């Protein structure tokens, strides 16, 4: 028996595959994680490079690829570029990934997808 993927249009699968490919290198995945940690404010490009030890020319290449796939956004602040995770697009990506397992097959309970860490007592 062949199971079909739910109502995901074929072009959506290609779009999400491109997003996964963009995050398919260690530096880009580290960049996305760093930007998520700085959400929603984001981080100045130079600080991203310093934090992750990525040279400016290489960083520019990685940031451009992530931006092209819509995974991050960029805002100019004078002479600086501030990068931020695009939480809406990343949410779509996660929804696509977990759609089948949580709705039809129930392989993972939707409650298990809450990745929020408990707050530390002050």
Residue frames relative to the residue before (quaternion, step in Angstrom):
aa qw qx qy qz dx dy dz
X 1.0000 0.0000 0.0000 0.0000 0.00 0.00 0.00
X 0.2128 -0.7668 0.5953 0.1111 3.59 -0.89 0.94
X 0.2218 -0.7658 0.5922 0.1168 3.53 -0.84 1.03
X 0.2914 -0.7504 0.5639 0.1845 3.55 -0.91 0.83
X 0.5221 -0.5985 0.4969 0.3498 3.52 -1.19 0.55
X 0.6113 -0.5837 0.3827 0.3729 3.56 -0.98 0.83
X 0.8127 -0.3593 0.1953 0.4150 3.54 -1.29 -0.03
X 0.2958 0.7462 -0.5422 0.2484 3.60 0.94 0.78
X 0.3916 -0.7164 0.5183 0.2546 3.60 -0.62 1.06
X 0.6110 -0.5894 0.3788 0.3686 3.62 -1.01 0.74
X 0.6549 0.5101 -0.3294 0.4499 3.61 0.98 -0.75
X 0.5816 0.5629 -0.3791 0.4485 3.62 1.15 -0.47
X 0.6348 0.5284 -0.3309 0.4564 3.57 0.96 -0.84
X 0.6546 0.5005 -0.3122 0.4728 3.60 0.96 -0.82
X 0.6344 0.5317 -0.3245 0.4578 3.59 1.00 -0.83
X 0.6970 0.4575 -0.2772 0.4775 3.57 0.87 -0.93
X 0.5955 0.5521 -0.3614 0.4583 3.60 1.08 -0.62
X 0.6392 0.5156 -0.3193 0.4730 3.59 1.02 -0.78
X 0.6346 0.5226 -0.3276 0.4657 3.58 1.05 -0.75
X 0.6591 0.4925 -0.3105 0.4761 3.57 0.93 -0.87
X 0.6310 0.5264 -0.3333 0.4623 3.59 1.01 -0.76
X 0.6386 0.5312 -0.3277 0.4501 3.58 1.01 -0.79
X 0.7228 0.3918 -0.2405 0.5160 3.59 1.07 -0.65
X 0.4836 0.7317 -0.3781 0.2962 3.56 1.32 0.04
X 0.6441 0.4312 -0.3594 0.5196 3.59 1.17 0.38
X 0.6285 -0.5724 0.3726 0.3721 3.54 -1.10 0.68
X 0.6745 0.4886 -0.3388 0.4377 3.67 0.77 -0.82
X 0.6745 0.4921 -0.3117 0.4536 3.61 0.91 -0.82
X 0.6334 0.5102 -0.3325 0.4775 3.56 1.02 -0.72
X 0.6344 0.5153 -0.3230 0.4771 3.59 1.03 -0.74
X 0.6246 0.5341 -0.3346 0.4612 3.59 1.02 -0.78
X 0.6654 0.4963 -0.3110 0.4628 3.60 0.86 -0.95
X 0.6551 0.5084 -0.3166 0.4606 3.59 0.91 -0.86
X 0.6489 0.5118 -0.3168 0.4655 3.59 0.96 -0.85
X 0.6778 0.4842 -0.2935 0.4690 3.58 0.92 -0.87
X 0.6177 0.5187 -0.3472 0.4785 3.59 1.08 -0.59
X 0.6385 0.5209 -0.3254 0.4639 3.58 1.03 -0.74
X 0.7205 0.4108 -0.2296 0.5093 3.59 1.16 -0.62
X 0.3862 0.7516 -0.4609 0.2713 3.58 1.29 0.13
X 0.6360 -0.1886 -0.7472 -0.0410 1.68 -1.96 1.52
X 0.4847 0.7149 -0.4145 0.2866 3.58 1.23 -0.27
X 0.3145 -0.7545 0.5170 0.2541 3.59 0.94 -0.85
X 0.3600 -0.7165 0.5647 0.1953 3.54 -1.36 -0.06
X 0.5206 -0.6053 0.5095 0.3209 3.55 -1.19 0.70
X 0.6233 -0.5953 0.3621 0.3550 3.58 -0.95 0.92
X 0.6651 0.5170 -0.3138 0.4381 3.59 0.83 -0.90
X 0.6532 0.5070 -0.3080 0.4706 3.56 1.07 -0.74
X 0.5820 0.5519 -0.3699 0.4689 3.58 1.13 -0.61
X 0.6753 0.5053 -0.2839 0.4561 3.57 0.87 -1.00
X 0.6593 0.5045 -0.3016 0.4689 3.56 0.95 -0.89
X 0.6667 0.5219 -0.2943 0.4433 3.56 0.87 -0.97
X 0.7891 0.3233 -0.1546 0.4988 3.58 0.92 -0.91
X 0.4348 -0.7204 0.4476 0.3027 3.59 1.26 -0.09
X 0.4361 0.6741 -0.4676 0.3697 3.57 1.06 0.81
X 0.4487 -0.6929 0.4885 0.2827 3.63 -0.75 0.99
X 0.6648 -0.5586 0.3275 0.3725 3.62 -1.07 0.74
X 0.6880 0.4777 -0.3150 0.4464 3.64 0.80 -0.88
X 0.6580 0.4859 -0.3046 0.4881 3.59 1.02 -0.75
X 0.6301 0.5415 -0.3290 0.4489 3.57 0.99 -0.85
X 0.6293 0.5490 -0.3262 0.4429 3.56 0.96 -0.89
X 0.6402 0.5232 -0.3088 0.4701 3.58 0.98 -0.87
X 0.6881 0.4835 -0.2845 0.4602 3.60 0.85 -0.98
X 0.6626 0.5064 -0.3076 0.4581 3.58 0.92 -0.88
X 0.6386 0.5308 -0.3258 0.4519 3.58 1.00 -0.81
X 0.6522 0.5094 -0.3228 0.4594 3.59 0.93 -0.83
X 0.6696 0.4876 -0.2999 0.4731 3.60 0.91 -0.86
X 0.6427 0.5171 -0.3131 0.4707 3.58 1.05 -0.78
X 0.6400 0.5450 -0.3206 0.4366 3.58 0.95 -0.89
X 0.7122 0.4224 -0.2533 0.5002 3.60 1.07 -0.69
X 0.5343 -0.6679 0.3814 0.3508 3.59 1.29 0.05
X 0.4572 0.7137 -0.4325 0.3074 3.59 1.24 0.15
X 0.7746 0.1536 -0.0957 0.6059 3.56 1.23 -0.50
X 0.2827 -0.7282 0.5950 0.1892 3.54 -1.29 0.36
X 0.1953 -0.7672 0.5987 0.1217 3.55 -1.24 0.41
X 0.0693 -0.7725 0.6312 0.0098 3.53 -1.09 0.86
X 0.3432 -0.7300 0.5518 0.2120 3.57 -0.89 0.92
X 0.0407 -0.7621 0.6461 -0.0057 3.54 -1.00 0.97
X 0.7851 -0.1834 0.0804 0.5861 3.58 0.10 1.26
X 0.7996 -0.2082 0.1797 0.5339 3.57 -0.55 -1.14
X 0.6345 0.5380 -0.3211 0.4526 3.58 1.29 -0.06
X 0.2564 -0.7175 0.6210 0.1839 3.52 -1.30 0.47
X 0.1708 -0.7786 0.5993 0.0737 3.56 -0.78 1.08
X 0.1624 -0.7893 0.5894 0.0565 3.55 -0.79 1.09
X 0.0297 -0.7868 0.6164 -0.0131 3.55 -1.10 0.79
X 0.5387 -0.5866 0.4876 0.3577 3.55 -1.20 0.53
X 0.3360 -0.7074 0.5828 0.2168 3.56 -1.05 0.78
X 0.2353 -0.8355 0.4810 0.1234 3.56 0.17 1.31
X 0.6102 0.5557 -0.3616 0.4338 3.61 1.05 -0.64
X 0.6879 0.4640 -0.2793 0.4831 3.59 0.90 -0.90
X 0.6453 0.5100 -0.3247 0.4670 3.58 0.99 -0.78
X 0.6136 0.5308 -0.3417 0.4744 3.59 1.10 -0.64
X 0.6306 0.5251 -0.3274 0.4684 3.59 0.99 -0.82
X 0.6414 0.5364 -0.3113 0.4516 3.55 0.99 -0.88
X 0.6769 0.4756 -0.2872 0.4828 3.58 0.93 -0.87
X 0.6273 0.5293 -0.3358 0.4621 3.57 1.00 -0.78
X 0.6333 0.5211 -0.3236 0.4718 3.58 0.98 -0.83
X 0.6807 0.5117 -0.2887 0.4376 3.56 0.86 -0.99
X 0.7889 0.3408 -0.1626 0.4848 3.57 0.90 -0.92
X 0.3786 0.7656 -0.4665 0.2299 3.62 1.22 -0.05
X 0.7230 0.4418 -0.2569 0.4649 3.57 0.75 -0.97
X 0.7087 0.4859 -0.2893 0.4219 3.56 0.78 -0.96
X 0.7465 0.4136 -0.2217 0.4717 3.58 1.06 -0.62
X 0.7351 0.4095 -0.2481 0.4800 3.59 1.08 -0.47
X 0.8030 0.2896 -0.1561 0.4970 3.56 0.64 -1.06
X 0.7988 0.3180 -0.1712 0.4811 3.58 0.68 -1.01
X 0.2516 -0.8001 0.5011 0.2131 3.59 1.24 -0.44
X 0.2076 0.7973 -0.5333 0.1920 3.58 1.07 0.73
X 0.7671 0.1089 -0.0608 0.6293 3.55 1.15 -0.67
X 0.4299 -0.6884 0.5220 0.2623 3.53 -0.92 0.92
X 0.5478 -0.6149 0.4400 0.3580 3.63 -0.92 0.77
X 0.6086 0.5637 -0.3556 0.4306 3.60 1.07 -0.64
X 0.6307 0.5453 -0.3288 0.4436 3.58 1.14 -0.59
X 0.6359 0.5561 -0.3251 0.4252 3.59 1.21 -0.33
X 0.4920 0.6184 -0.4530 0.4127 3.56 1.23 0.20
X 0.1147 -0.8368 0.5354 0.0079 3.53 -0.39 1.29
X 0.3797 0.7369 -0.4810 0.2854 3.57 1.21 0.38
X 0.3403 -0.7256 0.5626 0.2030 3.55 -0.84 1.01
X 0.5243 -0.6204 0.4630 0.3547 3.58 -1.02 0.67
X 0.5206 -0.6352 0.4701 0.3233 3.54 -1.08 0.70
X 0.4501 -0.6645 0.5250 0.2831 3.53 -1.15 0.67
X 0.5064 -0.6299 0.4795 0.3417 3.57 -1.02 0.71
X 0.3404 -0.7483 0.5324 0.2017 3.57 -1.04 0.74
